[in-house]
Amino acid sequence: MRPYFIKIFICFVFFSNLQLSSAKDGKKEDKNYTIIVSLDGFRWDYPQLYNTPNLDKISHRGVSAVMKPSYPSSTFPNHYTLITGLVPDHHGIINNTFWDRKNERQYSMGDSITRNNSNYYKGEPIWITAEKQSVTTGSLYWIGSDIAIKGMHPTYYKVWADEPRLTFAQRIDTALVWLNKTESERPHLITLYMEEPDGTGHRFGPNGEETRNTVQMVDSLIGVLIKGIDSLSFSKQVNLIVTSDHGMTNISPERFINVNDYLKPEWYQRIAGSNPSSIFCDTNYCDSIYNILSEVDHIRVFKKDEISPSLNYGTNENIGDLIVIADCGWQFGFSSLPTHGAHGYDTACTDMHVIFFAYGPDFKENYKGTMFDNTAIYSLLANLLGIEPAKTDGDINQITQFLRE
């Protein structure tokens, strides 16, 4: 009789483990879905200045707050911060354009060779963290998603350089197509990028009528996305986050400081980037440059190892010997920008702050939160996905205020 009972025991253990495995798989499939949308250059107070009924709807259905970007308050540095939780000084994309000391070349977001070089992108994007833990992800033009960082991409992604580029409406349609895939194929995280109202804000300034129209246009697209989510059979399992990378402030030619009025070309090797500007000095003139620029109104100059701690900037090898930071609304460089709006300024300037709206099963309802740092977004996404996060500069305690208990 003993062999008989042994066989029964083995069968019991086998089927118990099979049920446990199925339960785990079911739990995985039952996890909520998250879509995060970035509206480039969407300043924190645009919903107060302009008509944004769909963002207002999210606020009533969920949570809203003002979010503080990382320094410098520009597109590539902050989009990469949002999905790694690291400040630009640590993840390597220290500006939209910067000088690579080691390789003696300029990195630029507009240069396909350097932009697509994965060696510049440190840290671990949230889609890599998720994919490594068997969570399917998709990305529509989020910065870094079409680059093989650590040899990985999201399961679904679009290449920025491919033409024709999807329109904003097509990006929303594509996200919804992905969500309508079979349960085993659909992504649990979608990162979606739109390059407006940044472009319009640059051309016409944050208070321009054209900027108003663009803000209201992208808000209407958010409305389309909300309707699409509501039509899903599992709509109550979907979290939607709408945020941005940086704000926008007014500039003018009258508030411009010309480098050539103060410095001689032989005093420095190069001046890289703008807002901030990295000065790579000739060794014999570094102190002279520092002393001269320290006396100029409407800019601040720092030695690399003496940059204000509040900026979390200055340890990266590609930052210059001196950093020049213009006051909010001022410019420092070789020529004034032919536009009415700019960003990149110290994040203490409130014009650089951005929106944060979110709703869904994991968020509180009709809750207005306190301001928080954008380094916490990675931790928020990891929490929503139920995955183990990588080490970041963010503080998860900043985002628990938004979540249901």
N, C-alpha and C positions, 0 to 999 in steps of 0.2 A: 504493500500500500504506500510505502514511503515515496517511491518514484512517482506515483500518481499525484500525490500532494505537491511534490516538487514541481511537476509540470504545471499544476494549477497556479502555484505561486509565481512561476516565471511568466505565465500568461497574464496574471493580474498586474504584475509590475510593468509588463510591456504595454498593455492597454492603458494603464494609469499614466505612463510617460507619454503615450500617444495623445491622450486627452489633454495633458498639461501642455504639450507642444502646440496642439491646435488652439488651446486657449491663449497661449502667448501670441501665436500668429494672429488670432482674432483681435487681441488687444492692440497689436501693431496697426492693423487695418482700421481700428476704431479711433485711432488718434486723430486729433483735429488737424485741419489744414490751415496754412497761413500764407497770405499774400501780402507782401510789402511793396508799396509803390513809392518811388521817389520822384517828386516834381522839382526839377532842378531850379534853384534860385527862388523858391517860394518862401518869401519872408513871413515871419510869425504873425504880422498884423494885417496881411492881405485879406483874411476873412472879415476883418473889421472895416477895412477900407472899401472892399468890393463885395459884390453879391455872390456868395458861395453856398447856395442852399444844400448842396450835397455833402459838403464838409460839415455844415451845420447839422445835417441829418445824422452823420456819424457821431458827432458830439453828443447828441441826444440819446442815440442808441448805445453809445459806449463812453470813451474817455477822450479828453483833449488836454494838451499842455503845450508849453513853449519848450523847445529843445535847444541846447547850446551846442554849436559845432565845435570841432577841434581846430587848433591853429596850425596852418593858415586856413582861413575860411574860404576855401576854393573847392572846385568840383572833384578832381581826381583824389586829392588827399582825403576828403571827407566821405566820398562814396566808399573808398577802401576802408576807412575807419568804421563805417557803419556795419560792414560785414566781417570785420576781423576783431573789433573791440580794442584795437591798438591805436594810439595817437600817431600821426604822420611821422614824427620823429623816430618812432619805433618800427613802423611797418615799411618805411623806406620811400614812400611816395610823398616827399616833403614839400612839393609844390607841383603845379601843372607843368612847369618847366624848371629844370635844375641842372647843375653841372656835376657830372660823374667824375670825381677826382681820379679814381683808380684807372678807368679806361679812357680818360681825357676826351669825353664826348658829352654832348648835351642830351639829356632825356627830355622828351616833349610829348605831351598827350597827342599832338598832331603828327608825330613822326612814327610811322608804322613799325619801323625797325626797333626803336627803343620801347615804344608803347607795348609791343607784344613780346618783349624779352622778360621771361618769367623771373629772371634773377633779381629784378628790381622789386618784386612783390614779396615781402616777408609776411610772417604770420599765417594764419589759417582761415580762409574765408568760410563762412557758415555752411556753404553748400558742400565743402570738402568734409567738414566735421560731420555733417549729416550723412553724406554718401558713405563715409567710412563706417557708419553705424547702421547701414542698410536702410536709410531714409531717402527716398527718391526726391530729387529737386529739379527745378527748371528756372531758367533766367532769360529775361528779355532785355538784352543790352546793358545789364548792370556792369559797371566798370570792373574788369578783372575776370568776368565769367567766360569770356571767349579766349582767355589766355591759359595755357596749361600750367597753372600754378601747382607745384608739387606733382606735376604730371597728371592732374585731374581737372575735369570739367563737371558742371552739373549734368545730369542725365539728358536734359533737354536744354538747348541754348541757341542763341542767334549770334552770328558774327557781325560786329559793328561795320566792318569794311565791306561786307557783301552788299551788292546793289541789285535791285532797288531795296532800300531800307524800309522796313515796315512802318506804316503810318501809326500815329497814336491809336487810332481806332482798331487797326489791324493787330496791334500789340495786345489790346484788351481781348479781341476775338481769339487770338492765339492762346492766351492764358486760359480762357474759358474752354477752348478745345482740349487743352491739356487736362483740365479738371473733369471733362466729360469722357476721358479715357476709362478703361475698366479699372476697377478698384485696385488691382495689383500693379497697374501701370501708371496711374496718375501721380503727379508730384505732391508731396505734403508741404513743400515750400516752393513759392514762386517769388522771385525778385524781379520787379518790373521798373524800368527807367524811362522817364520822359524828359527831354532836354528843354522844356519850357516850364515856367515863364522866364527862365534865365536869359535866353537870347533876346527876347523882347525887352526885358528889364535893362539889359546892357544898352540897347539901341536908344530907348526912349526914356529911361529912368524909371524908378519904382512908382512914380506918380503920374506917368504918362497915360493918356487915354488908351493907347495901344496895349499897354501893360494890363490895364483894367480888362480889356477885351480878351486878352490871352488867359488871364487868371480865370475869368468866367468860362472860357472855352475848356480849359483842363478840368475845371470843377464839373462841367457837364459830362465829361468823359468818365470821371469818377462815378457819376450817377449811372452811366451805362454799365460800368463794372458792378456796381451794387445790384442793379436789376438782374444782371447775369448770374451773380452769386445767389440771389434770392430764388432764381429759377431752378437751381440745382436740387436734386432729391435729398442731398445731404447738406443743405445750406446752413443748417444750425450747427454744423461742425466746422464752419469756415471763419477764421479770424482775418480781418482786413486792417492793415496799417497803412496810413498815408503820411509821408513825412518829406524831408528835403535835406539838402547838403549844406546850404548857406543862404544868407539873405542877400540884400542889395541896398546900396546907398547912392545918393546923388553925387556926381562929380562934375567939375567944370574946368575949362582951360585956365581959369583965374587961380585955381587952387593946385598949381603944378610947380614942383621944384625940380629944376634942371640940374642933372649931375655935373654937366660941363661948367656950370657957374661956380662950382666949388672945388672940383677935383681935376687934376691933370692926368691924361691917359697913362703916362709913364709911372704913375703912383700905384697902379693896380694891374693885375694880370687880366681880370675880367670881372664883369658884374653880371651875375646870372639871376634869372627870374625877375619877377616884379611882385611887389606887395605880398611877401617881403622881398627885398633885394639882397642877395648874397654877394659880398665883395671879397674877392680873392686878391689879397694885397701883395704888392712887392714888399718883401720883408722890411726893407729900410723905411717904408712909408706908412706902415699900419697905424702906428701911434698918431702920426700927423693927420691921417684921414679921420681917425676916431675923434681927435680933438677939434678938427674943423667942423665935422658934421654934428658934433655935440652942441654946437652953438647955433645951429639952424633951427628956426621955428617950424613947427608942424611935422617934425619927424623925430624919431628916437633911434639912436644907434647903440648897438650892443656888441661887445666882444663875445665871440662864440661861447666862451665858458662863463659869461656873466649875464646871459639872457634871463629875463624875468622868469622865475619859477612858475608863475601862473600860466605861461604860454606852453609849458611842456615841450620845449623846443631847444635844440642846441647840442645834443649828443651825437646826432647822425653825422657820419663822416663826410657827407656831401654838402653840408651846410658851410657857408663861407667863413672866413676869418672874422668878418664883421657882418652884422645883420642890420639893415635899415628898415624900419617900420614906419610907414606914414600914418598920420592921424586919420581918423575916419573921415572919408570924403576928400582927402588930399592924395596927390600922386607924387612919386619920386621916380625919376628915370631920365631917359634921353629924349623922350617926346611925349606929349600929352595924348591920352587915348581919345580917339574921335567918337566917343560915346557919351551917354548921359548917366550911365549907371556902372558901378563896379563893386567888387567884393574882395575878400582876401585879408580883411582888416582884423585887428585884435578882436577876439570874441567878447571882450568887455563892451564893445560897441553893439548896442541892442539891435541895430539895423542888420547885423549878421545872424541874429537868432531866427529859428525856423519853426514851422508847424509840426505838431504831432497829433494825429487823430487815429483812433483805433476802436473797433468794435468786434464782437464775436463771443463765442461761448466762454472764453477764458478771461474776458475783460468785464470790469464793473460797468454799470449803466449810468449814464448822465453824470459822469464824474469829471470834475476839473482838477487836474493834478498840478503839482509844483514843478518848476523848471528842473531839468536834469541834463546830464552830459550825453552826447551821442555815442560815447564809448560803451554805454550800457545797452545799446540796441542788440549787439551780438548776443549778450547774455539773455535778453528778452526772447530772442528767436530760439535759442537753445532750450530755454524753459518751455516755450510753447510747443516745441517739437519733441520734448521729453528726451533729449540727448545730453550726453556728457560734454560740457564745453571745454575748449582749449583755454589756456591761461591768457588773460587779457588785462588791459588797463582799466576796464570798466568796473563799476560797482553795482552788483545785482540788486543791492538794497535800494537803489534809486528807482527801480522799475516795479518793485513789489507793490507800490502804491496803486498801480493800475489793475492789478489782478484780483479776480474773485478768490475768496478764501476756500 
